[in-house]
Amino acid sequence: MLTCDHGASRCGCLPRRGVLAIAGAALAGGVRAQAAPHRIDVHHHLSPPAYLDAVGPQASPPTRNWTPARSLEDMDRAGVATAMLSITTPGLWFGDAAQAARLARACNEYAAGLVQAHPGRFGSFAALPLPDIDASLAEIAHALDVLKADGVTLFTSYGGKWLGDPAFAPVLEELNRRRAVVYTHPASAACCVDLVPGIPDPAIEFGTDTTRTIAQLLFSGAAARWPELRLIFSHAGGTMPFLIERFEFLARDPAMRQRLAGGAVLPALRRFHYDTAQVSNPVAMGALLKLVPASQVVFGTDYPFRTSEEHVRGLAGCGLEAEALRAIERDNALAMLPRLRG
């Protein structure tokens, strides 16, 4: 059991000297001095040429400057064996359904080529042309059956609708039938773009939109209805850990509570997985690990927006026991992605 300077159990902290010792060892020896590459990064973005052409000036410098070689270089510095590739915001939808379908196919074919060209180094979470349902169902079949993608990517919202909305039911039904791994990435909802002058949306809105979609999946009954979905939420579930009391208060209403998988908030949340991207610090990880066991947490870096080394060092300072750290960095993802065992 973890203890901290305050004497509280499972605080997520270590005594100060323990934290300094771990952090010092990581910094002094360097990440590369650790064991052979073993980590699996579930939150690692790619920028196919077709995607850059479609996004145009909206593409951020990290997105524009991405290359496979730079991904591999970053992975090698931090002992990352495999990175699961996914498209980042703004996604594929620019108001033209035919364009979105073509773009999804091009991005998924490109990712499949990288998986083939670099055996064991890359996996793929396929992009879908949502909110077009029929085209998304077609792309699920092509990506999973033909390209052998490892799962799919969903954004937390599309056109002011979150993932628990009935509009997305056919897609979730099919993914549930396939027991698919579904990696989710936040977006800036249409309601809330550029709300705070001078503060980019990802700093606040991304965590909030993740929480919106978790809440709707729970309280709409969608998560209970499709129990075979293997959902991964970015950034430790966004602001969800800090709103847990509000979720549990909401669940006092019998009508709300009966929609929850397991009949309560915590059992429902413990069926999801959460990645470590941009939350590899004792405060965020401590909050998350009070709600869910380490078995539900997977390693993510948000490359190319952050580096793998930053996340390895950050997790090393979170006071995790060696077994839990190994599970987060590799074993939990491996259980969902058995192809990587080879």
C-alpha positions in Angstrom: 0.0 0.0 0.0 1.3 3.5 -0.8 1.8 6.0 1.9 2.8 9.7 1.8 4.2 12.4 4.1 0.7 13.0 5.4 0.4 9.4 6.5 -2.6 8.9 4.3 -2.9 5.5 2.5 -3.2 5.2 -1.3 -2.5 8.9 -1.6 -0.5 8.4 -4.8 2.6 10.1 -3.3 5.8 8.7 -1.9 7.8 10.2 1.0 9.8 13.2 -0.3 13.1 11.3 -0.2 11.6 8.5 -2.2 10.3 10.8 -4.9 13.7 12.5 -5.2 15.6 9.3 -5.3 13.4 7.9 -8.1 13.5 11.2 -10.1 17.2 11.6 -9.5 18.0 8.1 -10.8 15.9 8.6 -13.9 17.5 11.9 -14.7 21.0 10.8 -13.8 21.0 7.5 -15.7 18.7 8.7 -18.5 15.7 6.8 -19.8 17.9 4.9 -22.2 19.8 3.3 -19.4 16.7 1.2 -18.5 15.8 -2.2 -19.8 15.2 -3.0 -23.5 12.3 -1.2 -25.1 9.1 -2.6 -23.7 6.6 0.3 -23.4 3.4 0.5 -25.5 2.3 4.0 -26.3 -1.5 4.1 -27.0 -1.6 7.9 -27.6 0.8 8.6 -30.4 -0.3 10.7 -33.4 0.7 10.5 -37.1 0.2 13.0 -40.0 -0.4 11.3 -43.3 0.2 13.4 -46.4 -3.5 13.3 -47.3 -4.4 14.6 -43.8 -2.0 17.5 -44.0 -3.4 18.5 -47.4 -6.9 18.4 -45.9 -6.2 20.3 -42.7 -4.0 22.9 -44.4 -3.2 26.0 -42.3 -5.1 24.6 -39.3 -2.3 22.0 -38.8 -0.1 22.9 -35.8 3.7 22.9 -36.2 4.1 19.5 -34.4 1.5 18.0 -36.7 3.1 19.5 -39.8 6.6 18.5 -38.8 5.8 14.9 -37.9 7.6 12.0 -39.7 7.9 8.3 -39.1 11.6 8.7 -38.5 11.0 11.3 -35.7 8.5 9.0 -34.1 10.9 6.2 -34.0 13.7 8.4 -32.7 11.5 9.6 -29.8 10.4 6.1 -29.0 14.0 4.8 -29.0 15.1 7.5 -26.6 12.4 6.4 -24.1 12.3 2.6 -24.4 9.0 2.6 -26.3 8.7 -0.7 -28.2 5.4 0.1 -30.0 3.3 3.2 -30.7 -0.3 3.0 -31.6 -0.9 5.6 -34.3 -4.0 7.8 -34.4 -5.2 10.9 -36.1 -5.4 14.0 -33.9 -7.7 17.1 -34.0 -9.3 18.6 -36.0 -10.1 15.1 -37.3 -11.4 14.2 -40.7 -14.7 16.1 -41.0 -14.8 19.4 -42.9 -18.4 19.4 -44.0 -18.1 17.1 -47.0 -19.1 13.4 -46.4 -17.4 12.1 -49.5 -14.1 13.9 -48.7 -14.2 12.5 -45.1 -14.7 9.0 -46.4 -11.8 9.3 -48.8 -9.6 10.9 -46.2 -10.3 8.1 -43.6 -9.4 5.5 -46.2 -6.2 7.3 -47.2 -5.1 7.8 -43.5 -5.8 4.2 -42.6 -4.0 2.8 -45.7 -1.0 5.0 -44.8 -1.0 3.8 -41.2 -1.2 0.2 -42.3 1.8 0.8 -44.6 3.8 2.0 -41.6 2.8 -1.1 -39.5 4.0 -3.3 -42.4 7.2 -1.4 -43.0 8.2 -1.3 -39.3 7.2 -4.7 -37.8 6.5 -4.5 -34.1 7.1 -0.7 -33.9 3.7 0.6 -34.9 0.1 -0.3 -34.5 -2.9 1.5 -35.8 -6.2 2.9 -34.3 -8.1 3.5 -37.5 -9.8 6.8 -38.3 -13.5 7.0 -39.1 -15.4 9.5 -41.2 -18.0 10.4 -38.4 -20.6 11.8 -38.2 -21.4 9.8 -41.4 -22.7 6.6 -39.9 -22.9 4.4 -43.1 -19.4 5.4 -44.3 -18.0 4.8 -40.8 -19.5 1.3 -40.7 -17.9 0.6 -44.1 -14.6 1.9 -42.8 -14.7 -0.2 -39.7 -15.1 -3.3 -41.8 -12.2 -2.3 -44.2 -9.9 -1.2 -41.4 -10.4 -4.1 -39.1 -10.9 -6.9 -41.6 -8.7 -5.9 -44.5 -6.0 -3.6 -43.0 -6.0 -5.5 -39.7 -6.0 -2.3 -37.6 -5.7 -2.8 -33.9 -8.8 -0.7 -33.1 -10.4 2.5 -34.0 -10.2 6.2 -33.0 -13.3 8.2 -31.9 -13.4 11.8 -31.0 -15.3 12.8 -27.9 -17.8 14.8 -29.8 -19.0 15.5 -33.4 -21.2 18.5 -34.2 -22.4 19.1 -30.7 -23.2 15.4 -30.0 -21.2 13.2 -27.6 -20.6 9.5 -27.9 -23.6 8.4 -25.8 -25.9 10.1 -28.3 -28.4 7.8 -30.1 -27.0 9.0 -33.4 -23.9 7.0 -32.8 -25.6 3.8 -31.7 -25.0 1.9 -35.0 -21.3 2.5 -34.8 -21.1 1.6 -31.1 -23.2 -1.5 -31.7 -20.9 -2.7 -34.4 -17.7 -2.0 -32.4 -19.3 -3.8 -29.4 -20.1 -6.8 -31.6 -16.4 -6.9 -32.6 -15.1 -6.3 -29.0 -13.1 -3.5 -30.5 -10.5 -1.4 -28.8 -11.8 2.1 -29.0 -9.3 4.8 -28.3 -10.9 8.2 -27.8 -9.4 11.6 -28.2 -10.9 14.9 -27.1 -12.1 17.7 -29.3 -13.3 21.2 -28.9 -17.0 21.0 -28.9 -18.9 23.5 -31.2 -20.3 25.2 -28.1 -16.9 26.0 -26.6 -14.3 27.0 -29.2 -12.0 29.9 -28.2 -13.9 30.7 -25.0 -11.0 32.1 -23.0 -8.9 34.8 -24.9 -5.3 33.8 -25.0 -5.8 30.2 -23.7 -5.7 27.5 -26.4 -8.6 25.1 -26.3 -6.5 22.0 -25.5 -5.4 23.5 -22.2 -8.9 23.4 -20.7 -11.5 22.3 -23.2 -10.0 18.9 -24.1 -10.3 17.7 -20.6 -13.8 19.0 -20.3 -15.0 17.4 -23.5 -13.6 14.0 -22.4 -15.6 14.3 -19.2 -18.8 15.2 -21.1 -18.6 12.1 -23.2 -17.8 9.8 -20.2 -20.8 11.3 -18.4 -23.1 10.7 -21.3 -21.9 7.2 -21.9 -22.5 6.4 -18.3 -25.8 8.2 -17.6 -27.4 7.5 -21.0 -27.0 3.8 -20.4 -24.8 3.4 -23.5 -21.8 2.0 -21.6 -24.0 -0.6 -19.9 -25.7 -1.5 -23.2 -22.4 -2.2 -25.0 -20.2 -3.9 -22.4 -17.8 -5.4 -24.9 -16.4 -2.0 -25.9 -12.9 -1.6 -24.7 -12.7 2.1 -24.3 -9.6 4.1 -23.7 -10.0 7.7 -22.6 -7.2 10.2 -23.0 -5.5 12.3 -20.3 -6.6 10.3 -17.3 -10.3 10.8 -18.2 -10.0 14.6 -18.4 -11.7 16.4 -15.5 -13.7 13.3 -14.5 -11.6 12.4 -11.4 -12.2 15.8 -9.9 -15.9 15.7 -10.6 -16.5 12.3 -9.1 -18.6 13.7 -6.2 -20.9 15.3 -8.6 -21.2 12.1 -10.6 -22.1 10.2 -7.4 -24.6 12.8 -6.4 -26.2 12.5 -9.8 -26.4 8.8 -9.3 -28.6 9.2 -6.1 -31.5 9.6 -8.5 -32.7 6.0 -9.0 -33.5 6.6 -12.7 -29.9 7.7 -13.3 -28.4 4.9 -11.2 -30.2 2.1 -13.0 -28.5 3.2 -16.2 -25.0 2.6 -14.8 -23.1 -0.5 -15.5 -22.8 -2.2 -12.1 -25.5 0.0 -10.6 -23.0 2.6 -9.3 -20.5 5.2 -10.6 -17.3 3.6 -9.5 -18.0 0.1 -11.0 -19.0 1.8 -14.2 -15.8 3.9 -14.4 -13.6 0.9 -13.6 -14.6 -0.8 -16.8 -12.9 1.9 -18.9 -9.2 2.4 -19.5 -7.4 5.8 -19.1 -4.1 6.9 -20.6 -1.3 8.8 -19.0 -0.7 11.4 -21.8 0.0 14.9 -20.3 -1.0 13.7 -16.8 2.2 11.8 -15.7 2.4 13.6 -12.4 1.5 12.6 -8.8 -1.5 14.9 -8.5 -3.3 13.6 -11.6 -2.2 10.0 -11.3 -3.0 10.0 -7.6 -6.5 11.2 -8.3 -7.1 8.7 -11.0 -5.7 5.7 -9.1 -8.0 6.4 -6.2 -10.9 5.8 -8.6 -9.6 2.9 -10.7 -7.0 0.2 -10.2 -3.7 0.4 -12.0 -4.9 -2.4 -14.3 -7.1 0.2 -16.1 -4.3 2.7 -16.8 -2.3 2.6 -20.0 0.8 4.5 -21.2 0.3 7.4 -23.5 2.5 10.3 -24.6 0.6 12.6 -27.0 3.6 12.6 -29.3 4.5 14.8 -31.2 3.0 17.4 -28.8 4.9 16.0 -25.9 7.8 13.5 -25.7 8.0 9.9 -24.5 10.9 10.7 -22.2 8.8 13.3 -20.3 6.2 10.7 -19.6 8.6 8.0 -18.5 10.3 10.4 -16.1 7.0 11.7 -14.9 5.6 8.3 -14.1 8.8 7.4 -12.3 8.0 10.2 -9.8 4.4 9.1 -9.1 5.2 6.6 -6.3 4.1 3.6 -8.2 5.2 0.1 -7.2 7.3 -1.7 -9.8 4.5 -4.1 -10.7 2.0 -1.4 -11.2 4.4 0.7 -13.3 5.1 -2.3 -15.6 1.4 -2.9 -16.0 0.7 0.7 -16.9 3.7 1.0 -19.3 3.1 -2.3 -21.1 1.1 -5.2 -19.7 -2.4 -3.6 -19.6 -2.1 -2.5 -23.3 -0.8 -5.9 -24.2 -3.8 -7.6 -22.7 -6.0 -5.5 -25.0 -3.7 -5.8 -28.0 -2.5 -9.4 -28.1 -1.1 -9.0 -31.7 1.8 -7.2 -30.1 2.9 -10.3 -28.2 4.5 -11.5 -31.4 
